[in-house]
Amino acid sequence: MNEPGFRLGFELLGEVDPEIAATINEEEKRQQENLIMIASENLVSRAVLQAQGSVLTNKYAEGYAGARYYGGCTFVDRAEELAIKRAKEIFSAEHVNVQPHSGTSANMAVYLAFLQPGDKILGMDLSHGGHLTHGSKVNISGIYYQAFSYGVNRETGLIDLGNVRKIARETKPRLIIAGASSYPRFIDFEGFAAIAKEVGALFLVDMAHTAGLVAAGVHPNPVLYADLVTATTHKTFRGPRGGMIFCRSEYAAAIDKAVFPGLQGGPLMHIIAAKAVAFKEAQLPGFVKYQEKVVANARALAEGLAAEGFKLLTGGTDTHLVLVDLRSNAISGKEAEALLESVHITVNKNVIPYDPKGANDPSGIRLGTPTLTSRGMETGQMLEIAALIAETINYRNDKKRLEKVRSRVAELCSAFKVYYF
Ligand SMILES: *Cc1c(COP(=O)(O)O)cnc(C)c1O
């Protein structure tokens, strides 16, 4: 079989469940045939995929290594211990819990460990780049806790620590959260820590997006400044889909108890093994080079887009992502997302701070470089892609031009293959 899915050894799946096998094939093709610029996505290695697809999924292991509620845990204990040892080394952490099923679960465990229902939390406004789990009204974090928010400066697009301090003094939160889903600049963790200390709050950094950059030392390490740090393993970090929590030793017992038995049952041991593999990969020399390229590519993309006349929030980026304010391009984020998808460039619509439009049809798009960098692309390709994006948006009614863009995108996709093709 030459169908892509079967190159990953899915012959058996094809026999047992042709519908799902075909669906996986289609998804593999989609990943290969599109320039995926979703900032929160990446491509895991085949080694990570293999660990995820292993028999470790068969094992129940409630509890922690050496203290499980099930027999037969010798080998999954070893996998979890390896994951923990590596993660602590990479992030210079005193303690890590690698069991959270996702970034959201990691945040919930922190809240469960340190907050009572009704307690005050202070996080970044969702519409300014924060995350649902930092106090949004529709999320448990805003339903069970009294949530306050800070935003960015209207002119600069930057977090204004003076404003954060003012709100923190007024509201006296039990927990202050820094970290975002769409903020392209470094965050002053030390400054946040000082504010938290001043108002007697615990300080949580959610580095869901930037964990890979942090691991490679191309982004400040919040573990050195925060009481608690949560992360995902699947965004810039390029591991399996999951979460983790770092903390100082004094909080270790509370965090472990909140994850299990507080919030979760059996840990996903196949995913924990895959996390260990991703940690191992993060300790190889190529990882730093990769993350450096992710950032260099985002900078090149930002420069290219700015040169094409696009307005960028904060004027550029320090990280893996770029936010484009489309208000001067006479196109909405939703329209731009659909239009770019039609030429096989995948981005997501995104609210911009002080967005005059709603979240369903916001005024911006968010673009990221982790996936394209995993395919081997460099700054030259980013500049070209910026030009292709501009051509698509500026000449959106010119079918011939769009067709030309589409065929150039197809060429780029086949020149920079997703690993399994
Ligand atoms: C992605 C993200 C999360 C949630 O991660 P999931 O694994 O999708 O639950 C949490 N916080 C921030 C800042 C994120 O960007």
The ligand as a Gaussian input file, in Angstrom:
#p B3LYP/6-31G(d) Opt

LIG

0 1
 C       -2.892000      25.630000      25.160000
 C       -2.939000      26.301000      26.472000
 C       -3.456000      25.661000      27.602000
 C       -4.275000      24.396000      27.552000
 O       -3.700000      23.290000      27.068000
 P       -4.639000      22.060000      26.643000
 O       -3.655000      20.951000      26.578000
 O       -5.268000      22.440000      25.353000
 O       -5.641000      21.848000      27.720000
 C       -3.371000      26.298000      28.822000
 N       -2.797000      27.502000      28.930000
 C       -2.314000      28.166000      27.862000
 C       -1.702000      29.506000      28.053000
 C       -2.373000      27.586000      26.596000
 O       -1.928000      28.264000      25.535000

